[in-house]
């Protein structure tokens, strides 16, 4: 779910990162899948990166949203990443979720969809 602003734009935001928060007029369902709008390959992750194996930073525009969301895509090789590819989030176990962006472990490719 994501807030819709008075300008009728649908944005996906993390409450911990939004400053100032988007002025929502109502809540709109988005996702659960999205499209990669841009990406950058990380061949040698550093200790503070979210994954310790090669990965891609991706901007994902969830279905139904007007803006993109930055997170990581877990893939083995840069050849598996493309602008326009379909992805979905993989979450941490439900008992560990706290309603934060870190509840998403990483994104994965949606099989069978370009």
N, C-alpha and C positions, 0 to 999 in steps of 0.2 A: 504494500500500500504506500501511496505517496501523496503529499499535499498538492492541491491545485491552487494556484495563486489567483488573485483578483483579475489578472491579465489572462486567465484560463491556460496558463502554462503548467505542465505537470513536471515536477522536479523530484528526483530521488536525493535525499539528504540524510546525513548522519546527524542526529541531535547533538552529538558531542563536537561536531565540526562546523555547524552552521552558525555564522556570526555575521550579521544578525540572522535569525531564523527566517525562513520563507513564510510570508504571511499567508496562511492557508485559509481558504474559504470552505473547502470540503476535502474529503479524503477519497482518493481514486485508486483502484486496484491497478497494479503494474506487474509485468513479468508473468510467470516466473522466469521466462527466458529473455534474452536480449541479443543485441547485435554489437559486435566490436566495431567502434567507429575510428579508433586509432590504437597503436600499440608500439611498444619498445622492448627489444629483447635484452635480457640480462644473462649473459653466458657464465659469469662468475659471480654468484651472489656474495655479498658481504655479510658479516655476522649479524648485523641489525636488520637484514632483509627478512620478509615474512616466510620465504622458502629458502632452503639451503641447497637446492638443486636448481639448475637453469630454469628460468621462467620468463614470462612476459608480463610487463605492466600493460594493462588494457583499460581503455575507456569503453564502458558498456552502456548502451542505451537500452534500458529495459523496454519491453513491449508496452506501449501506452504512455511512455514518458517523453518529455521534450528535451531533456538534458541527459548527459552521460555521467557515469559513476566510475571512479578510479578504483581498481583492485588488481589482483594478480590472477593470471591464467596458468594453470599447471599443465605444461606440455613438455615433451622430451627434447624437442628440436624447433628451431625458429621456422623451419619449413612447415610446421603444423599450425602456424598463426597466420591469419589474413584479415585485413579489413573487410567487414561484411560477414564474417563467419558468425554462426549462431553459438551462443554459450548459455550456461545456466550455473547458478551458484551451488557449491557444496558446502553445507553447514556443519558446524561442530555438533556433537550430540545434544539433543533437546534439553537434557538436564543441566548442561553447562551454559546454555544461552542466557544472555542478560539484556537483550534488546540493544546491542551495540554493533557497529560495523564489523568488529572482530568475531561476531557470530558466524560470519561467512569465512570459511577456511580458505577457499580459493574458488575460482571459476573453472569449469571444464567445458570442452567442446560438446555440442549436442550432436550425437552421431546421426549420420544420414542427412544432415542439413548443411548446405554450403555456408 
